[in-house]
């Protein structure tokens, strides 16, 4: 057991090394295992992290509390719709972070384009577009929203995807001019007659999304964005195919910690 003087000397004498030490995940775990609880709490208080708890959002764990995720307008809207989604089984944190990021990129797409509708490919219960549209106050824009889904459960091998168009339309803001297309990709591409500021791909079908990319990119407004939710859940080889295809189409890409791919034309 370290004496109080030894602990004080250890803290003071470590200097800049302590910053690197405590922010190295592996060494932090070792240190926590070896440090008496009272000393560990003291060090946490000195680092400004007293009482901080980690929160997990699917594949991302965040140390501490992020108010914009857990409280305020986004949280209220997200939880209202996510709790009604049978696919989530009541766990609203599973999609909380990636939906929050989608809201942010959706706002960026609006700000970066002077025209262009929104397109959701893979609607299921319509939870995500309902959250995004309300968060953005989309009804105040003069843009349309396109919803594409065959509503036959495809892509949902291990998930309970919605098979009812009427269930998807439930609670949707009817003041938004909306086009519903009950066809799968890539066949639905021929029925989409518009240009887009934001295209959100979440069909669960790799082959359909890959085959549709050229058509979708041709409909993307300059400054518009494509978000692919499935990307980071694919095998590496499939990710490479997506990367190559988008590169050949003149797109830049960026992968988020939530495994979503963001793509835009250069």
Wavefront OBJ file of the C-alpha trace (Angstrom):
o trace
v 0.000 0.000 0.000
v 1.425 3.423 -0.987
v 1.749 6.058 1.734
v 0.136 9.471 1.319
v 3.535 11.084 0.746
v 4.447 8.490 -1.867
v 1.158 8.994 -3.691
v 1.637 12.785 -3.662
v 5.189 12.418 -4.981
v 3.975 9.992 -7.619
v 1.265 12.403 -8.849
v 3.502 15.481 -8.814
v 6.586 13.778 -10.204
v 4.855 12.161 -13.158
v 4.203 15.485 -14.921
v 3.278 15.216 -18.574
v 3.770 11.463 -18.535
v 0.623 11.113 -16.425
v -1.543 12.537 -19.244
v -0.342 9.907 -21.687
v -0.422 7.219 -19.010
v -4.030 7.710 -17.955
v -5.243 8.122 -21.506
v -3.734 4.856 -22.659
v -6.579 2.376 -22.360
v -4.506 -0.702 -21.592
v -2.320 0.968 -18.964
v -5.366 2.606 -17.437
v -6.929 -0.804 -16.840
v -3.732 -2.120 -15.280
v -3.473 0.950 -13.083
v -7.063 0.617 -11.926
v -6.519 -3.016 -10.973
v -3.426 -2.139 -8.938
v -4.542 1.122 -7.336
v -6.487 1.106 -4.040
v -10.082 2.345 -4.583
v -9.624 5.463 -2.438
v -6.564 6.546 -4.430
v -8.311 5.772 -7.740
v -11.256 8.014 -6.822
v -8.842 10.779 -5.863
v -7.077 10.545 -9.207
v -10.397 10.539 -11.066
v -11.419 13.688 -9.208
v -8.155 15.359 -10.149
v -8.774 14.443 -13.791
v -12.268 15.958 -13.686
v -13.965 12.612 -14.253
v -15.395 11.896 -10.828
v -18.597 9.915 -11.201
v -18.358 9.694 -14.998
v -19.988 6.587 -16.443
v -19.623 5.028 -19.841
v -22.588 4.698 -22.185
v -22.729 2.229 -25.049
v -24.435 2.983 -28.348
v -24.275 -0.219 -30.381
v -20.562 -0.424 -31.336
v -19.456 2.851 -29.707
v -18.805 3.387 -25.986
v -18.497 6.952 -24.711
v -16.925 7.804 -21.367
v -18.986 10.391 -19.567
v -22.268 12.130 -20.271
v -23.104 13.786 -23.611
v -26.098 16.071 -22.946
v -27.129 16.502 -26.588
v -27.488 12.740 -26.949
v -29.351 12.080 -23.706
v -31.374 15.253 -23.079
v -32.948 18.064 -25.058
v -34.793 18.110 -28.388
v -32.988 15.245 -30.113
v -33.342 12.848 -27.189
v -37.061 13.568 -26.828
v -37.737 13.045 -30.532
v -35.546 9.967 -30.795
v -37.072 8.223 -27.805
v -40.633 9.040 -28.856
v -40.274 7.173 -32.150
v -37.626 4.579 -31.228
v -39.692 3.182 -28.354
v -42.480 2.383 -30.813
v -40.140 0.482 -33.167
v -40.625 -3.275 -32.683
v -37.296 -3.914 -34.394
v -35.427 -2.229 -31.493
v -37.217 -4.201 -28.779
v -37.248 -1.181 -26.487
v -33.486 -0.537 -26.594
v -33.406 3.051 -27.814
v -29.641 3.378 -27.298
v -28.870 0.915 -30.101
v -29.608 3.517 -32.766
v -29.281 6.689 -30.688
v -25.768 7.728 -31.783
v -26.021 6.810 -35.464
v -29.401 8.536 -35.744
v -27.956 11.605 -34.027
v -25.095 11.653 -36.547
v -27.558 11.205 -39.397
v -29.499 14.223 -38.118
v -26.315 16.273 -38.153
v -25.329 15.234 -41.673
v -28.909 15.800 -42.828
v -28.734 19.374 -41.587
v -25.389 19.748 -43.357
v -26.957 18.456 -46.575
v -29.755 21.019 -46.302
v -27.293 23.825 -45.656
v -25.000 22.760 -48.522
v -27.647 22.533 -51.231
v -30.140 25.003 -52.626
v -32.496 22.263 -53.797
v -32.937 18.522 -53.688
v -35.274 16.149 -51.867
v -34.472 13.546 -49.207
v -34.465 9.833 -50.056
v -34.774 6.960 -47.587
v -33.983 3.520 -49.005
v -34.969 0.877 -46.465
v -37.849 2.332 -44.461
v -39.093 -0.517 -42.233
v -41.158 1.221 -39.515
v -40.037 4.636 -40.740
v -38.435 5.415 -37.379
v -35.294 7.092 -38.721
v -36.947 9.441 -41.237
v -39.573 10.350 -38.638
v -36.834 11.364 -36.190
v -34.763 13.226 -38.776
v -37.715 15.076 -40.299
v -38.997 16.286 -36.936
v -35.533 17.205 -35.683
v -34.885 19.275 -38.827
v -38.404 20.719 -38.856
v -38.455 19.445 -42.423
v -42.076 20.542 -42.929
v -40.813 24.121 -43.068
v -38.671 23.384 -46.123
v -39.993 23.297 -49.674
v -38.451 19.868 -50.324
v -39.999 16.449 -50.879
v -39.211 13.163 -49.166
v -39.033 9.835 -50.997
v -39.536 6.518 -49.172
v -38.489 3.282 -50.875
v -39.103 -0.162 -49.389
v -40.769 -3.339 -50.723
v -42.139 -4.028 -47.214
v -41.609 -7.746 -47.660
v -39.026 -8.294 -44.899
v -36.015 -8.747 -47.189
v -32.679 -7.859 -45.682
v -33.988 -8.696 -42.237
v -32.733 -12.245 -41.708
v -31.939 -11.619 -38.041
v -34.143 -8.582 -37.599
v -37.847 -7.927 -37.367
v -38.315 -5.607 -40.323
v -41.735 -4.098 -40.894
v -43.852 -5.541 -43.714
v -46.722 -3.065 -43.524
v -46.777 0.152 -45.533
v -49.538 1.498 -43.297
v -47.399 0.925 -40.196
v -44.593 2.939 -41.801
v -46.997 5.769 -42.598
v -48.275 5.859 -39.018
v -47.148 9.051 -37.247
v -45.483 10.366 -40.409
v -45.915 14.099 -40.868
v -48.469 14.299 -43.672
v -47.671 17.966 -44.291
v -44.432 16.789 -45.934
v -44.875 16.007 -49.616
v -43.955 12.320 -49.626
v -43.519 9.769 -52.401
v -43.920 6.127 -51.327
v -42.427 3.467 -53.618
v -43.173 -0.116 -52.637
v -40.465 -1.720 -54.755
v -36.997 -3.063 -53.899
v -33.657 -1.842 -55.164
v -32.394 -1.757 -57.848
v -35.813 -1.880 -59.613
v -37.040 1.144 -57.667
v -34.332 3.371 -59.181
v -36.295 3.608 -62.434
v -39.279 4.973 -60.486
v -37.387 7.725 -58.663
v -37.695 10.928 -60.644
v -35.987 13.624 -58.591
v -32.641 14.974 -57.420
v -31.485 14.650 -53.812
v -29.659 16.545 -51.102
v -29.538 13.454 -48.882
v -29.745 9.747 -49.700
v -29.907 7.360 -46.748
v -29.256 3.706 -47.612
v -30.322 1.134 -45.011
v -31.849 -1.787 -46.919
v -29.716 -4.559 -45.425
v -29.035 -5.872 -48.963
v -25.427 -5.426 -50.111
v -25.934 -6.534 -53.713
v -28.940 -4.251 -54.247
v -27.156 -1.234 -52.783
v -23.978 -1.852 -54.780
v -25.912 -2.222 -58.023
v -27.896 0.967 -57.340
v -24.987 3.273 -56.515
v -24.408 4.576 -60.043
v -28.068 5.493 -60.457
v -28.220 7.125 -57.025
v -25.027 9.138 -57.477
v -26.408 10.521 -60.741
v -29.375 11.904 -58.761
v -27.263 13.528 -56.039
v -27.141 17.325 -55.946
v -23.759 19.008 -55.719
v -23.125 19.332 -52.007
v -25.455 16.416 -51.277
v -24.563 13.393 -49.162
v -25.088 9.640 -49.186
v -25.126 7.782 -45.860
v -24.768 3.983 -45.944
v -25.651 2.295 -42.645
v -24.748 -1.239 -43.754
v -21.176 -0.450 -44.816
v -19.226 -1.218 -41.631
v -21.165 -4.419 -40.989
v -20.082 -5.959 -44.301
v -17.124 -8.257 -44.845
v -13.927 -6.385 -45.760
v -14.092 -7.571 -49.363
v -17.571 -6.137 -49.772
v -16.431 -2.856 -48.243
v -13.630 -2.760 -50.820
v -16.127 -3.263 -53.613
v -18.177 -0.322 -52.333
v -15.016 1.789 -51.983
v -13.864 1.031 -55.531
v -17.291 1.641 -57.029
v -17.689 5.009 -55.297
v -14.143 6.015 -56.222
v -14.859 5.222 -59.873
v -17.973 7.387 -59.621
v -15.881 10.330 -58.437
v -16.887 10.212 -54.783
v -15.002 10.924 -51.584
v -15.839 8.788 -48.558
v -15.478 8.841 -44.793
v -16.313 6.122 -42.251
v -17.851 7.077 -38.910
v -17.188 5.201 -35.631
v -20.779 3.947 -35.909
v -19.681 2.091 -39.096
v -21.777 4.353 -41.310
v -20.194 5.455 -44.579
v -20.559 9.076 -45.701
v -20.040 9.709 -49.440
v -20.134 12.855 -51.557
v -19.088 13.907 -55.024
v -15.718 15.644 -55.308
l 1 2 3 4 5 6 7 8 9 10 11 12 13 14 15 16 17 18 19 20 21 22 23 24 25 26 27 28 29 30 31 32 33 34 35 36 37 38 39 40 41 42 43 44 45 46 47 48 49 50 51 52 53 54 55 56 57 58 59 60 61 62 63 64 65 66 67 68 69 70 71 72 73 74 75 76 77 78 79 80 81 82 83 84 85 86 87 88 89 90 91 92 93 94 95 96 97 98 99 100 101 102 103 104 105 106 107 108 109 110 111 112 113 114 115 116 117 118 119 120 121 122 123 124 125 126 127 128 129 130 131 132 133 134 135 136 137 138 139 140 141 142 143 144 145 146 147 148 149 150 151 152 153 154 155 156 157 158 159 160 161 162 163 164 165 166 167 168 169 170 171 172 173 174 175 176 177 178 179 180 181 182 183 184 185 186 187 188 189 190 191 192 193 194 195 196 197 198 199 200 201 202 203 204 205 206 207 208 209 210 211 212 213 214 215 216 217 218 219 220 221 222 223 224 225 226 227 228 229 230 231 232 233 234 235 236 237 238 239 240 241 242 243 244 245 246 247 248 249 250 251 252 253 254 255 256 257 258 259 260 261 262 263 264 265 266
